[in-house]
């Protein structure tokens, strides 16, 4: 059995135009609806979010700033 490569920790934020974000959200919604994995590339790394991932929406407020995050979590095999 081949050993899996250890992936380095990372914490990346990537900005997108409205048009790019709409396209990504549409692809994401389509995958969720049919129970298919969602593939996305973020800062030159390809990510596959499995169909069984758990997800939540997080809201943060600090001073005059607010943030909404759509999060998907899963355990790598």
C-alpha positions, 0 to 999 in steps of 0.5 A, spaced: 500 500 500 502 506 498 504 511 503 500 518 503 504 524 503 503 528 509 500 535 507 502 541 510 498 545 514 495 552 511 490 557 512 488 561 505 483 566 503 482 567 496 478 573 493 474 572 487 470 577 483 462 576 483 462 572 477 467 567 479 464 566 486 457 565 482 460 560 478 463 556 484 457 556 488 453 554 482 457 548 481 457 547 489 450 547 489 449 542 483 454 537 487 451 537 493 444 536 490 446 530 487 451 527 492 457 528 488 464 530 490 466 538 489 472 539 486 476 546 487 482 549 486 485 554 491 491 558 491 494 553 486 492 546 490 486 542 488 481 540 493 476 535 493 470 535 498 467 529 499 460 528 498 459 526 505 463 532 508 459 536 514 458 543 513 456 549 517 455 557 516 459 561 521 457 568 522 463 573 525 462 580 528 468 584 530 467 592 531 464 594 524 466 588 520 462 582 519 464 575 516 460 569 513 463 563 512 461 557 508 465 551 511 466 544 509 469 539 514 471 532 512 477 527 515 482 525 509 483 518 508 
